[in-house]
Every structure is written in structure tokens, then in C-alpha cells.
């Protein structure tokens, strides 16, 4: 069975949407963490790393999407 380009695009677009939701959620978590009077630098670092990871994944997904369009 071969997956059509249309099906591949649907899969990639679903992953992009999911990643964008995750990114937004982590960005909100970072804002909330930064709002604390006593900031937990370790938590902030973890959130920043998660943001970087999600952005890297989005870059890959968008590159793959562009190849199929």
C-alpha cells in the first residue's frame, strides 16, 4: 500500500497543528512561571528547551510539507 501525497499532507498538517497547540501551551506555562515572585530557573530552562524542541520539529514538518505541495 502506498500513501498518497494528499494523505501524507493530511498527516503532516495534523502533526503541525498538534505541535502548534503544544508550543502555545508551553509558551503560556513559561509566562506563568515567569510571573512567580520566586522564579524556578530550572523550570524556566526546561520550558525554554521544550520550546526549542517544538520549533525544531515544526521546522522539519514544514519542510516536509513544502516538498509535498
N, C-alpha and C positions, 0 to 999 in steps of 0.2 A: 504494500500500500504506500502510495506517495502522497504526501501532504501538499496541497495546492498553495500557491503564493498567497492567495486570499485567506486561507486557513492560517498560514504562518503569520500573516499580518494581524489577524484576529488574536492570536496567542500573544504576540509581541505587544499589541496595544493593550491587552488585558494586564500584562506584566508592568507596562509603563504606568497605567492608571493605578495599579496597586502600589507601585513604588512611589508615585507622587503622593498618594494618601499617607504612606509611611513617612515620607520626607516631611510632609506638613505636620504630622503628629510629633515627630522628633523635634522639629523646629519649635513647636508650642512647648514641648517639655523643656527645651533649652531656655526659652523665655521665662518659664515658671521657675526653673532652677536659679536663673539669674536674678529673679525677683526676691529670693530669700535674703534676709539680712545677713545670715551666716552662710556664705556660699560654700558648696561642697565641690572643690576644684576637680576631684576625681570624677564625680558625676558629670560635671561640665565637659571634661575631657572625653569621657565615654560618649556623651551625646554628640560632641563635635566629630568624633571618629565615625559614629553611625551616619551622620550627615554626609561625610566624605565618602563613605562606602556606598550609600544610596546614590549619590551623584555619579560615582564611577559606574554603577550598574545602569543608571539611566543613560549615560553616555553610550555604553555598549548597546543597549536596547535601541536607542535612536539611530545608531549606525547601522544595525541590522535592519531596522525598519526602512531606512533610506535605500538599502540595497534591494529591497523587495518592491519598492514603489516605482 
